């Protein structure tokens, strides 16, 4: 399946909450550059990715052995990533039960929004975490949807700190 066929297939048969698994399966059968370009273009259309964290991390790490993921970033995202300092503060908002995940943001306000819930998801225990990581540990970087999203391996994270969510009930 070529990338444009993959996009049509994903959009026709899968909603945003069920798209991750078929996206990753399609990527397995592609050349590394095509797979990462498809991931770059389709990831932001995926919601509720928590159950696939290990599969996402493993897929990105496997493909990145053959190709530097930064080579497929948009020009704008590549400039923004290259301008980041070596150590970056990242934020993650989610329910307390899933705080150790792969999706983080460079923007605290974005993470706070995710802590409260978004797009049909409500978190009963909104939780916000922050950590300082090396930018070289980032598995992928996106600025579309104004989320300043970084994907990280949650099993290789340094110690994270839980902080209060502004405006959340205590």
N, C-alpha and C positions, 0 to 999 in steps of 0.2 A: 504494500500500500504506500503510495507516495504521500507527501505531507498534505497536499490539498484534498486528496481523498480521505485522509485521516481526519482532517478538520470537519469535512462534510459528514462523515460517519459519526464522529463524537457529538456533533451538534444535532444530528437527526435523532439519534437513539438514546442519548443520555442527558439527563438534567445535571445541573451544576453539583448536586450532592452525590451523584453516582459516577462522575466522569473520571476520577483519579485512576481507578483500577484499569479501565480499558486504555487510558492514555499511556500508562506505564507499560502495558502489554504491547501496544503498538510500537512504542519506542524500542523495545527489545529486538524487533526485527528490522530496524533501520540502521543506516550508517550513522556513526557518532554525530557528525555535523547536522544531519537531518533530524536526528532524535532530539538534540539539544535545541535546535531552532523550533521544533514542534513544541517542546516543553516551554520555551520562552514565550511562544505565542498563545499557548492554551492554559498554562497554569493558573492565571488569574481568573479563568472561568470555572475553576474547581472550588467547591465549598466543602466544609466538613471533612477535611483531609486527615484528621487525627488517627483514624484506624490504619492509615497507610504510611505512617511516618517512617517505619523501618524500611518499607519497600521503596519509598521515595529516596531516602538517603542512600540505600544500597544501589539503586539504579543510577543516581547522579554520580556516585563515587566510581562505579564501574565504567561509565561512559567517559568520565574525566581522566581516566588512565590513558585514553587514546586521543583526547582532545581537550584543550584548556577551555572550559565553559565560557571564560571571558571573551573568547574569540567570536562568540555568537551573540553577544549583547548588542543592543542597538547602539548607535554612536553616542547618543545622549546618555544612556545608562553606563556605557564604558567610561565616558568622561567623569561622570559622577562617582563611579566606583574607584577609579584611579585617583581621584582627588581626596578620597577618605584617608584619614590617618591610619597608621598601622594597627592601633588599638582603637576599637569603636565600642561605644555604649549601645547596647541593643535592648529592646523592650518586648515583652510578650504579655498579651492579655488573653485570658481564657477562663474557663471554669477552674476552680482549685484542683479538680481531679485530673486535669490535662495540662497543667502548667509547664511540664517538661516536654515541650514539643519542638518541631523543626521550624515553624514559621515565626519569625521575629520581625520587628520593625526598628528603624532608626529614629522613629518619631513616637514619643511617649503618648501623645494625644491619640494617635492611631491605635496603639496598643490598648489604651483605656476604652476605646470604642469596642474593640474585640472582647475585652474583659466583660463588658456588659452584655454582649451578644450582638449578632448582626445577621442580616438576611435570613430570617426565619429561625434563628437559633437564639435561645435565651439561656444565659448562664445563671443558675441559682446561687452560686458562690463566686462572684466576680473576683478575679485575682490578677494582680499585675506583678511581673517580675522584671528585673533588669540584671544585666551581666556585661562585663567588659570582655570582649573577644578580639582575637587577632583577625584582621580582615582577610588574612590568608586561610582562615578556617571556614570562610563562607563558601557554601556549595552552589548558590545562585543568588542573583540580585535583580530586583525589579523595582521600577518606579511608576509603572502604570497604575491607574486607579489611585494615585497619590498616597500609596501605602508605604513607600520606601522599605519594601520587604526584603529581608535576607533569610535564606534557608541555611540552617545549621544542623549538624548532627547533634541531637539532644543528649546522646550518650557520651559525647566528648566535650560537653560544656564545662567551663570552669564553674566555680561556685556562683550561684545566682542568689539575688536578694529579693525577697518578697516585699513590696511596697504597697501603700494604700492606694486604692482607686479613688480619684477625686470624684466627689458627688455620689459615691456608693453608700448604701446604708451600712452601718457598722454592725 
